[in-house]
Amino acid sequence: MKKLSFVLTLSTAMTLAFSACKKLVSASPSKDAVMSSAIEGLSLEQNKRFSDGSEEFSEIYDEGSGLGPIYVATSCASCHSGDNKGHPSTNLTRFGQIDTNGNQYLDRGAPQLQHFALPGYTGERIPQGAMSSNFMAPIVAGLGYIELVPEQDMIDMADPQDLNGDGISGRVHWNVIPNWVKPSANAIQQNGKYICRFGRKGGVYNLHQQIVGAFNNDMGITTSYMPIDPYNAESGIHPSLSSGADIDDKSLNSTVFYIQALQAPIQRDQNNVVVMEGKTIFKNIGCAKCHVESLRTGNSIISALHQKTFYPYTDLLLHDMGAALNDHYTEGFAMASEWRTTPLWGVGLSKDAQGGVMYLMHDGRAGSFEEAIQWHGGEAEQSKINFNQISKTDQNRLIAFLSSL
């Protein structure tokens, strides 16, 4: 009887302790509230690569691990908190000139300003006469899907001559790519140029190029593909300072895979009546002509990304956004007033990574959805006019929809 009493007492104590622990441990956030999980369906080996890449993405570099000597940030995650978008305090500055005849300031540190420096070095300054523009780090979740949109689909969405007469003349960005970037097997080429899709002006071909460039330009981390540190003659920094790759190809490729395998942002409150009404208004006033709701991936060796429909709200094309968004800075063959349509997925979660305050547009200049819409001009002018003409109630419905993305 004593033994039975002891067992019952121990069982009761364990139950109470377990109940107390459950109250102390907060529930994991739902997948539609975060953007840093892996896509579902990865193999064990792929999950290991994802984990390795996640560690590299969060790695804080210092002088001993290759940082600098001039740089912008000390880790990838410092500009992409939770794989979300950045903050104006971490904006990148690009500089060059207003025409598209190639950047004339490459020997003076272009295209990106590295304003921080290790002891004994001097951070860059924008050369006299150069034009500059500030770029806020975008959401990186879901980029693996965007990378796999077939090039022919992008061409089919484009209408550079506005043949359908709707005022929208989006075009693909045909750009020259570095010789170390490997085009896809089905790449479409035109006069030595390839269709690019990443970056605020859509000038980067694929995620491998994007990440190699970010390591180098943002942190001064060299790789076998870009083995020379950022340099600037005015700062007394020259290519001879570099000594090969700071990280090996395995670490680099794991980081690329991490970005490729990140989940796509998931819309919330999809069945909410106000959100559904806002979505209809979004289409009716013309926003969906550029912010295309759904795209589809092509073939992929990652089965979880193979032939999948996803919902990024972008056409991946360049559009003339008017004089107000003309920063007098060109990149590749994108004109100063042209910007690639920013995917809207995840935008409703952006405040979580921005200190509870919303910063929208390519440089964070807009503090609300309403303000961001007012910055739209050029090909988006009519959609802005349409928004301003609908009732305040309908405007709020539209904002509710955008907040759900």
C-alpha positions as CSV (number, residue, x, y, z in Angstrom):
1,M,0.0,0.0,0.0
2,K,2.9,2.4,0.8
3,K,4.5,1.6,-2.6
4,L,1.2,2.4,-4.4
5,S,0.8,5.6,-2.5
6,F,4.4,6.6,-3.4
7,V,3.7,5.9,-7.1
8,L,0.5,7.9,-7.1
9,T,2.3,10.8,-5.3
10,L,5.2,10.8,-7.8
11,S,2.8,10.6,-10.7
12,T,0.8,13.6,-9.4
13,A,4.0,15.6,-8.9
14,M,5.2,14.9,-12.4
15,T,1.8,15.9,-13.8
16,L,1.9,19.2,-11.9
17,A,5.5,19.9,-13.0
18,F,4.6,19.1,-16.6
19,S,1.6,21.5,-16.5
20,A,3.8,24.2,-14.9
21,C,6.4,23.8,-17.7
22,K,3.8,24.0,-20.4
23,K,2.7,27.4,-19.0
24,L,6.3,28.6,-19.0
25,V,7.1,27.5,-22.5
26,S,5.5,29.8,-25.1
27,A,3.9,28.2,-28.1
28,S,5.9,28.2,-31.4
29,P,4.7,30.9,-33.8
30,S,2.5,29.7,-36.7
31,K,4.1,29.4,-40.1
32,D,2.2,32.4,-41.4
33,A,3.7,34.6,-38.7
34,V,7.4,33.9,-39.6
35,M,9.5,33.7,-42.7
36,S,12.6,31.8,-41.5
37,S,11.5,28.2,-41.8
38,A,12.5,25.7,-44.5
39,I,10.1,24.8,-47.2
40,E,8.4,21.5,-46.5
41,G,9.5,18.3,-48.2
42,L,13.3,18.7,-47.9
43,S,15.4,15.5,-47.6
44,L,17.6,14.9,-44.5
45,E,20.6,15.9,-46.5
46,Q,18.9,19.1,-47.7
47,N,17.8,20.0,-44.2
48,K,21.4,19.6,-43.0
49,R,22.5,22.0,-45.8
50,F,19.7,24.4,-44.8
51,S,20.9,24.3,-41.2
52,D,24.5,24.9,-42.2
53,G,23.5,27.8,-44.4
54,S,21.4,29.3,-41.7
55,E,24.4,29.4,-39.4
56,E,26.5,31.0,-42.1
57,F,23.7,33.6,-42.7
58,S,23.8,34.5,-39.0
59,E,27.6,34.4,-38.7
60,I,29.0,37.7,-37.3
61,Y,32.3,38.3,-39.1
62,D,35.3,40.2,-37.7
63,E,38.8,41.1,-38.9
64,G,40.0,37.6,-38.1
65,S,37.3,35.9,-40.3
66,G,37.7,38.2,-43.3
67,L,35.6,41.3,-42.6
68,G,36.5,44.4,-44.5
69,P,38.8,46.2,-44.6
70,I,35.8,48.4,-45.7
71,Y,32.3,47.1,-45.3
72,V,28.6,47.9,-44.6
73,A,27.5,45.1,-42.2
74,T,29.1,42.4,-40.2
75,S,26.5,39.6,-41.0
76,C,23.8,38.8,-43.5
77,A,21.2,38.7,-40.7
78,S,22.0,42.2,-39.5
79,C,20.2,43.6,-42.6
80,H,17.6,40.8,-42.9
81,S,16.3,40.2,-39.4
82,G,14.2,37.0,-39.4
83,D,14.7,36.9,-43.1
84,N,12.5,39.9,-43.3
85,K,13.3,43.3,-44.9
86,G,15.8,45.8,-43.5
87,H,15.6,49.2,-41.8
88,P,16.6,52.6,-43.1
89,S,19.5,52.6,-40.6
90,T,21.0,49.7,-42.6
91,N,20.3,51.0,-46.0
92,L,22.9,50.3,-48.8
93,T,24.1,53.2,-50.9
94,R,24.8,52.6,-54.6
95,F,26.4,55.2,-56.8
96,G,27.3,55.8,-60.4
97,Q,25.9,58.0,-63.1
98,I,22.6,58.8,-64.7
99,D,23.1,57.0,-68.1
100,T,23.3,53.3,-68.8
101,N,26.7,53.3,-70.5
102,G,28.3,51.3,-67.7
103,N,29.3,52.5,-64.3
104,Q,32.1,55.1,-64.7
105,Y,33.1,55.0,-61.0
106,L,34.1,51.4,-60.6
107,D,37.7,52.4,-60.0
108,R,36.5,54.7,-57.3
109,G,34.6,52.1,-55.3
110,A,31.3,51.8,-57.2
111,P,28.7,50.4,-57.3
112,Q,28.3,50.2,-53.6
113,L,29.5,52.5,-50.8
114,Q,31.3,50.8,-47.9
115,H,31.3,53.5,-45.2
116,F,32.6,51.4,-42.3
117,A,36.3,50.5,-42.0
118,L,38.6,48.4,-39.9
119,P,41.1,50.3,-37.8
120,G,43.8,51.8,-40.0
121,Y,41.5,52.2,-43.0
122,T,39.1,54.8,-44.1
123,G,35.5,54.2,-45.1
124,E,34.4,55.3,-48.6
125,R,32.8,58.6,-49.6
126,I,30.7,59.2,-52.7
127,P,33.0,60.6,-55.3
128,Q,32.2,64.1,-56.6
129,G,29.9,64.1,-59.5
130,A,28.5,60.6,-58.8
131,M,24.7,60.0,-58.5
132,S,23.6,57.8,-55.6
133,S,20.5,56.0,-54.4
134,N,19.7,54.3,-51.1
135,F,18.4,50.7,-51.1
136,M,16.8,49.0,-48.2
137,A,17.4,45.3,-47.8
138,P,14.4,43.3,-49.1
139,I,12.7,40.2,-47.8
140,V,14.7,37.1,-48.6
141,A,12.1,34.5,-47.8
142,G,10.6,32.8,-50.9
143,L,13.4,33.8,-53.2
144,G,14.0,30.2,-54.2
145,Y,10.5,30.3,-55.9
146,I,11.3,33.5,-57.7
147,E,14.6,32.2,-59.0
148,L,12.7,29.4,-60.8
149,V,10.1,31.4,-62.7
150,P,10.8,30.4,-66.3
151,E,12.3,33.2,-68.4
152,Q,9.7,32.7,-71.1
153,D,7.0,33.4,-68.5
154,M,8.7,36.8,-67.8
155,I,8.8,37.6,-71.5
156,D,5.2,36.7,-71.9
157,M,4.2,39.1,-69.0
158,A,6.2,41.9,-70.5
159,D,4.7,44.5,-72.8
160,P,7.5,47.1,-73.4
161,Q,5.6,48.8,-76.2
162,D,2.3,48.8,-74.4
163,L,0.6,47.0,-77.2
164,N,-2.5,46.4,-75.2
165,G,-2.9,50.1,-74.4
166,D,-3.4,49.7,-70.7
167,G,-0.6,52.2,-69.8
168,I,1.6,49.4,-68.4
169,S,4.8,48.7,-70.3
170,G,6.8,46.4,-68.1
171,R,10.0,45.0,-69.6
172,V,12.5,42.3,-68.6
173,H,16.0,43.5,-67.6
174,W,18.4,42.2,-70.2
175,N,21.8,42.6,-68.5
176,V,25.4,41.5,-68.8
177,I,26.4,38.9,-66.2
178,P,29.8,38.2,-64.8
179,N,31.8,35.4,-66.4
180,W,31.7,33.3,-63.2
181,V,27.9,33.2,-63.2
182,K,26.5,30.0,-64.8
183,P,23.4,30.6,-66.8
184,S,20.6,28.0,-66.5
185,A,20.4,25.2,-69.1
186,N,17.4,26.9,-70.7
187,A,18.7,30.5,-70.5
188,I,17.5,32.9,-73.1
189,Q,20.2,35.2,-74.4
190,Q,19.9,38.4,-76.4
191,N,23.0,40.1,-77.8
192,G,25.2,38.7,-75.0
193,K,22.7,39.7,-72.3
194,Y,20.6,37.6,-70.0
195,I,17.2,38.1,-68.3
196,C,17.9,39.2,-64.7
197,R,15.4,39.4,-61.9
198,F,17.0,40.1,-58.4
199,G,17.8,43.4,-56.8
200,R,15.7,46.6,-56.6
201,K,16.4,47.2,-60.3
202,G,16.4,43.6,-61.3
203,G,20.0,43.5,-62.4
204,V,21.1,40.3,-60.9
205,Y,20.8,36.9,-62.6
206,N,20.4,34.3,-59.9
207,L,20.8,33.8,-56.2
208,H,24.4,32.6,-56.5
209,Q,25.4,35.9,-58.0
210,Q,23.3,37.8,-55.5
211,I,24.9,36.1,-52.5
212,V,28.4,36.2,-53.8
213,G,28.0,39.9,-54.4
214,A,26.4,40.5,-51.0
215,F,29.3,38.8,-49.2
216,N,31.8,40.9,-51.1
217,N,30.1,44.3,-51.3
218,D,28.3,44.2,-47.9
219,M,30.9,42.6,-45.7
220,G,34.2,42.5,-47.7
221,I,34.0,38.7,-47.5
222,T,35.8,37.2,-50.5
223,T,35.0,33.9,-52.3
224,S,36.6,31.9,-55.1
225,Y,34.2,33.8,-57.4
226,M,35.0,37.3,-56.1
227,P,38.5,36.9,-54.5
228,I,39.3,40.7,-54.3
229,D,38.1,42.8,-51.4
230,P,36.1,46.0,-52.2
231,Y,38.7,48.7,-52.8
232,N,38.8,52.4,-53.3
233,A,41.8,54.3,-54.5
234,E,40.7,57.4,-52.5
235,S,40.9,55.3,-49.3
236,G,44.3,53.9,-50.1
237,I,42.8,50.4,-50.5
238,H,44.0,48.4,-53.5
239,P,43.3,44.9,-54.9
240,S,46.8,43.7,-53.7
241,L,45.4,43.7,-50.2
242,S,43.3,40.6,-50.9
243,S,44.6,37.1,-50.3
244,G,42.1,34.7,-51.8
245,A,38.8,33.5,-50.4
246,D,37.7,34.3,-46.9
247,I,35.1,31.5,-47.0
248,D,35.2,28.3,-48.9
249,D,32.7,27.1,-51.6
250,K,31.0,24.7,-49.3
251,S,30.0,27.5,-46.9
252,L,29.0,29.8,-49.8
253,N,26.9,27.1,-51.4
254,S,25.2,26.3,-48.1
255,T,24.2,29.9,-47.8
256,V,22.8,29.9,-51.3
257,F,20.8,26.8,-50.6
258,Y,19.5,28.3,-47.3
259,I,18.0,31.2,-49.3
260,Q,16.7,29.0,-52.0
261,A,15.0,26.7,-49.5
262,L,13.4,29.4,-47.3
263,Q,9.6,29.2,-47.0
264,A,7.5,31.6,-49.0
265,P,5.6,34.2,-46.9
266,I,2.1,33.0,-46.2
267,Q,-1.0,35.3,-46.3
268,R,-3.0,35.6,-43.1
269,D,-6.7,36.0,-42.7
270,Q,-7.4,34.9,-46.3
271,N,-11.0,34.1,-45.6
272,N,-11.7,37.4,-43.7
273,V,-14.5,39.2,-45.6
274,V,-12.8,42.6,-45.4
275,V,-9.6,41.1,-46.7
276,M,-11.3,39.4,-49.6
277,E,-13.1,42.7,-50.5
278,G,-9.8,44.5,-50.3
279,K,-8.3,42.0,-52.7
280,T,-11.0,42.7,-55.2
281,I,-10.4,46.4,-54.9
282,F,-6.7,45.8,-55.4
283,K,-7.5,44.2,-58.7
284,N,-10.2,46.7,-59.8
285,I,-8.0,49.8,-59.4
286,G,-5.2,48.2,-61.4
287,C,-2.5,47.2,-58.8
288,A,-2.5,43.6,-59.9
289,K,-1.3,44.6,-63.4
290,C,2.2,44.8,-62.0
291,H,1.8,43.1,-58.7
292,V,0.7,39.8,-60.3
293,E,-0.8,37.5,-57.7
294,S,0.5,34.1,-58.7
295,L,3.5,32.7,-60.6
296,R,4.7,29.2,-61.2
297,T,8.1,27.7,-60.9
298,G,9.7,25.6,-63.6
299,N,11.8,22.5,-63.1
300,S,14.0,22.1,-60.1
301,I,16.2,19.5,-58.6
302,I,14.7,20.5,-55.2
303,S,11.4,18.5,-55.4
304,A,9.8,20.9,-53.0
305,L,10.2,23.7,-55.5
306,H,9.5,21.8,-58.7
307,Q,6.5,23.0,-60.7
308,K,4.9,24.9,-57.8
309,T,2.3,27.8,-57.9
310,F,3.1,30.6,-55.5
311,Y,1.8,34.0,-54.6
312,P,4.4,36.8,-54.6
313,Y,2.4,39.7,-56.1
314,T,5.1,40.7,-58.6
315,D,5.7,40.4,-62.3
316,L,9.6,40.6,-61.8
317,L,9.6,43.3,-64.6
318,L,11.0,46.8,-64.8
319,H,8.5,49.7,-64.8
320,D,8.9,53.4,-65.1
321,M,7.7,54.7,-61.8
322,G,7.7,58.4,-62.7
323,A,9.7,61.5,-61.7
324,A,9.1,61.2,-57.9
325,L,11.0,57.9,-57.8
326,N,13.8,59.0,-60.2
327,D,16.9,58.8,-58.0
328,H,19.2,59.8,-61.0
329,Y,21.0,56.5,-60.5
330,T,21.1,53.7,-63.1
331,E,22.0,50.1,-62.6
332,G,22.7,47.7,-65.5
333,F,20.4,48.7,-68.3
334,A,17.6,49.9,-65.9
335,M,16.9,53.6,-66.2
336,A,16.9,55.9,-63.2
337,S,13.1,56.0,-62.9
338,E,12.7,52.2,-63.5
339,W,12.3,49.8,-60.7
340,R,11.6,46.1,-60.6
341,T,8.1,45.4,-59.2
342,T,8.7,44.6,-55.5
343,P,7.0,41.3,-54.3
344,L,4.3,42.2,-51.8
345,W,4.3,38.9,-50.0
346,G,5.4,39.3,-46.4
347,V,4.9,43.0,-46.4
348,G,2.3,42.8,-43.6
349,L,5.0,41.3,-41.3
350,S,7.7,43.9,-42.1
351,K,7.0,46.0,-39.0
352,D,8.1,43.0,-36.9
353,A,11.6,43.4,-38.3
354,Q,11.6,47.2,-38.3
355,G,11.0,48.1,-34.7
356,G,7.3,48.3,-34.9
357,V,7.3,51.1,-37.5
358,M,6.6,50.5,-41.2
359,Y,9.2,51.6,-43.8
360,L,8.1,51.0,-47.4
361,M,9.4,51.6,-51.0
362,H,13.0,50.9,-52.1
363,D,14.6,53.1,-49.5
364,G,12.0,53.1,-46.7
365,R,10.7,56.6,-47.5
366,A,7.1,55.7,-46.9
367,G,5.7,55.1,-43.4
368,S,2.4,53.6,-44.4
369,F,0.6,51.8,-47.3
370,E,-1.3,55.0,-48.1
371,E,2.0,57.0,-48.3
372,A,3.6,54.3,-50.5
373,I,0.7,54.4,-52.9
374,Q,1.1,58.2,-53.2
375,W,4.8,57.8,-54.3
376,H,3.6,55.7,-57.3
377,G,3.7,57.5,-60.6
378,G,4.6,56.8,-64.2
379,E,3.0,53.5,-65.2
380,A,1.4,53.3,-61.8
381,E,-0.1,56.8,-61.9
382,Q,-3.6,55.7,-62.9
383,S,-3.7,53.1,-60.1
384,K,-2.8,55.9,-57.6
385,I,-5.6,58.1,-59.1
386,N,-8.0,55.2,-58.8
387,F,-7.1,54.7,-55.1
388,N,-7.6,58.4,-54.4
389,Q,-11.0,58.3,-55.9
390,I,-12.5,55.4,-54.0
391,S,-14.2,55.9,-50.7
392,K,-12.3,55.8,-47.4
393,T,-14.0,52.6,-46.5
394,D,-12.8,50.9,-49.7
395,Q,-9.3,52.3,-49.1
396,N,-9.3,50.7,-45.6
397,R,-10.4,47.4,-47.1
398,L,-7.5,47.6,-49.5
399,I,-5.1,48.4,-46.7
400,A,-6.5,45.4,-44.7
401,F,-5.7,43.1,-47.7
402,L,-2.2,44.5,-48.0
403,S,-1.7,44.0,-44.2
404,S,-2.7,40.4,-44.6
405,L,0.1,39.6,-47.1
